[in-house]
């Protein structure tokens, strides 16, 4: 992993944007105003009103001479229709797909580009966990079906996001797109500043080859003194993350998990993650299940340190996916993130250990079955590595 870690940069500005009606208009406006370059990297792209608005903005930018590059995950964009793809290509948009699905590739088909990143003119960026689907945003509507956040930023850090995109764009030309070169940056994970304003860092994962995004999270969890609030829609955390959460709660840190409730796109994953609840609850970790809609955001707040992006910090993401998170120390962003968590906790159902142990028999069966299958697959994959 030598020479493969991004440093902390100062002098940046950040703004938290909550839900599609807040961030998609900003994204489209930035594309419309672009003068030189637009780069878009996404996992989930599906035909619909949201995709139509995005394609129209990208086409208009390309037609007025802006260089537009789109890198979409091949599996995540299966529902991105041929007609939409053709419109982009005819306008001059450079369109590439990460790791084309091929039966002969076997397990290599599991490697996916899960990053969500928009860069404009190498001076403005927005990163987070959104896809371009109607679940995140329908033009003209002020509510969305899926709860998500993105972070808008300007400053020196944008150059590092540009480097990450360019690196994967070049790697995608090779057959082994899931094995990009790692010759850049620092030789090891930099120590997080104790405090500051306008500080930010790119944390990323290249499947199993590079995981500074996980190392940084575990270090933050282990050093947390006051609060650890973590939101994720798919709760299948690694052993290190679970241990760090339990130890933090044991030393008196306010540890809270904001997880998806019954409204989810993958019920099996939710049930598989339930097997971790009892031990965490007994350790003093508070668990909240979000009720209004599907909670899709991936966000962590440790004291004043913030991490927001595409990574669910689960063993599937970190084994197969390209991931990218913003890490930041910026008081206005910290306050916005804390306020967002507080609102979501109030809209969530707190899980009590006694109630959990008294849950219906059919839910216990689902937890055991899906948990067993998850462990079985992971063990099989470990034997192949």
N, C-alpha and C positions, 0 to 999 in steps of 0.2 A: 504493500500500500504506500510505498515511499513516493513522495512527491505527488500526492493525490488529494490534498485537503485544502479547502479554502480558508483564508484568514478572516479575522474580524475587520470590518471597514467602518470608519466613522463618517460623520457628515451626511447621513441619509435622512430622508423623511418617509414616514410610514403612515398609512391610514387603513384601519380595519373596515371592510365592507361586508355587511351581513345580508345574506340571501340574494338570489338572482336579480330581483328588481333594483337592488342597490349597485351590484357590480357589473351586470351586463351592459347597461347604458354607458357606464364609464368605459368599458372595453370597446364598445362599438364607436364611441366618440373618439377615442384615441386612434383607432384604425382609420376613421374618416379623416382625421387631421394629420395623419402620417405624411411625412415629406420624403423619406428616403427608404425606410425598411420596416417591415412587419414580420415577426417570427412568432409562430403559434405551435405549441406542442401540447397534445391532448391524448387522453386515453379513450374516453367515452364520447362518441360523436354519432348522433342519430338524426335522421330526417325528421323535420317538423318545423314549427314556427320559429323556434330558437335558431335552428341550423339555417333556416332560410334567411333570417336577419344577419347572421354571421357571414354566410356566403356572399350575400349582397354587398356587405361592407368590404370584404376582402376583394371581391371582383372590382368594385369601384376604385379601390386603392391601386390594384394592379393595372387597371386601364389608364390611370393617370401617371403611370411610370414608376410607382413605388415597387421596390423589390419585396415580394411576398413569398414567404416560405412556410409551408405547413407540414409538420411531422405528426402523423396520427398513428396510434396503435392499430395494427391490422385487425385484431380480434375485436377491440373496443369500437371499431368503426364499421363493423359488418352491416349495420343498419344505416350507414351513410350512403345513400343511393348513387347509382351510376350517373344519373342526370346531374346531381349536385357536384359530383367529382368532375364531370365533363365541363361544367360551367366554370369551375376554378381553372382547369387546364386551358380552356379556350381563351380565358382572360390573361393568361401568362403567369398564373400562380404556379410555383414549384411545389409539387405535392408528392410526398413520400410516405410510405407506410412501414412501420417498425415490425420486423420479424414476421414476414408473410406466413400465413398458416399453410403448412404442408404436412401431409400425413407421414411422409418419410422422415420427418424431423423428430418424430416421437416426442419425448419429454421436452425437447427444445421449444415446442409450441407453447409451453407454460411460461416462457420468458416474455414479459410484457412491459411496455412503456406506460407507466402509471402516472407520469408527471403531468402537471397542469401549469402552463406558463405562456404568457403573452408578453412580447417585447416590442417596443415601438421606438424607432430612430435611435436605438442604443442608449436611450436616456430615460425611458419610462418603462415600468414593468408592473405586472400584476401576477401573483402566484397564489396557489391555494389548492382547493380540492374539487373544483367544478368540472363538469362535462358540458358539452353543448347538446343538451336535450331539453325537451319541454318540461321535464320534471324539475329542472333548475329554474327555468324562466320561460314564460310566454309573453311576448311583446304586448304591452298595454295592461297587463295585470300587475297588481301591487302585492300579491302574495305568491309563494311558490310551494310546490308539493314537497320538495326536499330542502332541508335546512342546511345551509352551507356558508362558509366564509372565504373571502379572498383578501389579500393585502396588496394595496397599491403602494408603489415606492418610486422614489427618485433619489439619485445620488450615486456615489462611486460604486455601490454594491451592484448596480445594474450591469456593470461591465463583467462581473463574475457570473451573473445569470446568463449573459450573452456568451461567455466562454463555455458554460455548461451546454447550452443549446448547440453552439457551433461544433463542439466536440462530438455530440451524438449525431448531428446532421451528417458529419463526415463519416462517422462509424457506420451509419446506416447504409452506406454504399457497399460495405463488405458483407459477405455472407454471414459472418459471425457478428451481427449487429449488437448482440448482447455482451460482447467482449470489447468495449472501447478501450483505447489507450488511457493510461492513468499518469502521464508524465506532465504534471503541472502542480502549482501550489506548494504547500508546506509538506514537510516529511511526516508530521504527526499532528494529532488533534490539538489545536491551540487552546490554551486555558481561557475560559470565559471570563470577561471582565466582571468585577464585583458589582459595579454600577456604571451608569453612563447614559448618554442621550444620543440618538441618531446612530447607534451601533448596530450592525447587522452582519450576518454571515450566511453563506449558502451551505447547507448540509444536504448530503445526497447519499443515495445507495445505488450501486450497480449490481443488483442481485447479490450473490454470495461473494463476489470479488472484492467489494468495497462497502463498508457499513459504518462510516463515520457518523451517519445520522443516528444509528442505534447507540454507538459509544457515547455520543454527546448527550443523548437522552438519559442513559443510565448514570452518567457522571452528574448530570443535573439532579436526578432523583436522589442520588446518594448524598448530595450536598445541600438539599433543600432544608431550610430551617423553619419556615413559617407555614407555607402552603404548597401543596402539589395538587393541581386540578388538571385532569386529563380527559379529553373527549375523543371518542372514536366510535364509528358505527359497527366495526367488526372486531369484537373483543376476543382475540386469540393471541395474547401477548406472549413473548418469549419468557423463558424461566428467569432470566436476569431481570427483566422488567417486573415480573411478579414479586420476586424476592426484594427488589429495591422498594416497591410500594409497601410491602409488609413491614420492612425494617423502618421505613420513614414513619409509618403510623405508630410503630412501637416506641419511637423516640419522641412522640408527641406532635409530629407535623400534622396539619390539617390536610388529610389525603381524601380527595373526592374523585370519583369516576362518573363521568357523564356518558351514558351508553344508550344505544337505541332501544326503544320499547317495542311493543307489538307491531308497530308499523315499520316494516323492514322489507328490503328487496331480497334478502337471503335468510329466511327463518331458520334454516339448518345451521348457519353460522352462529346465529344468536343462541340457539340451543346448545351448540357445542361449547360456546364460551361460558355457559352457565355453570359448568363444572368447577370453575375457578372462584365462584362467589363465596362459598362457605368459608374457605380458609382466609380469604381477604377480609371478609366481614369479622371473623373472629380476631383478626389482627388489628381491627379498628379502622379499616378502610370503609368510607361511606360510598355507597353505590346508588346512583340515581338513573332511572330509566325515563327517557324523554317521551312525552305522550302526544303532543299535537300532530306531529308528522314524522317522516323518516329523518333521523339525525344523521347526516352524511359528513359533517365537518370533522377534521382532524386537527386538534388544537391542544397545546399543553402550556400551562402556566406554573412555573416553579419560582416562588418568591416573586421577583420582578422579571425573570427570564421567560421569554415567549418562544414557542416553536409552532409554526403553522404551515401546512402544506398538504402533500398528497399521501404521506406515509401513515398507515394505520398502526405501525409498530407491532404487527403480528408476524408469526413465523412464515406465513405464506408470502406476504409482501417482501420480506427481507430475504427470502430464498430466491425468488424469481423476478422481482420487479425492478425497474428503474424508478426511483423515488426522488423527491426533492422537497425540502422544507426551508422556510426562512426561519433563522434564529435571530432574535432581536432583543436589545436592551434599549428601550425608548419609553420614558414615563407616559406620554400620551397613549401609546399603543398598549402598554401594560394596563392602564386604567380602562381602556375600551374593551380589552379582552376580559378583564375581571368583571366588568359590568355585563358583558354578554353571558359569561358563565352564571352570574347571579340570576339573570332573567331566566336562563334555561333550567337552573336548579329549581326555581319556583314553579316551572311548568312540568316538572318531572315527578315520577313516583319513587319515593325513597324505599330502598329494599331493607327490610328488617330481618335479622337472622331467624327469629322465631317464626315469622310469617313465611320465610323462605323454606324452612324445614317442614312447614305444614302445607306446602303447595300440593295441588292435585296429583294423583298417581300418574295420569297420562303425561303431565309435564316432566315428571321424573324419568319416565321411559324415554321421551324424546331427548332429554339431556344425555342420558346414558348412551343411547344409540348413536346420536350424532357425535358425541364426544369420543366414543370408541372408534368410529370411522375416521375421525380427524387424527387421532393418535396412530391408528393403523397406517394411514397413508404417509404420515410424517416419518414413521419408523421405516417403512419401505424405501422412501426416498433417501433417508440417511444411510441406508445400506448400500445404495447405488453410488453415493458421493465418495 
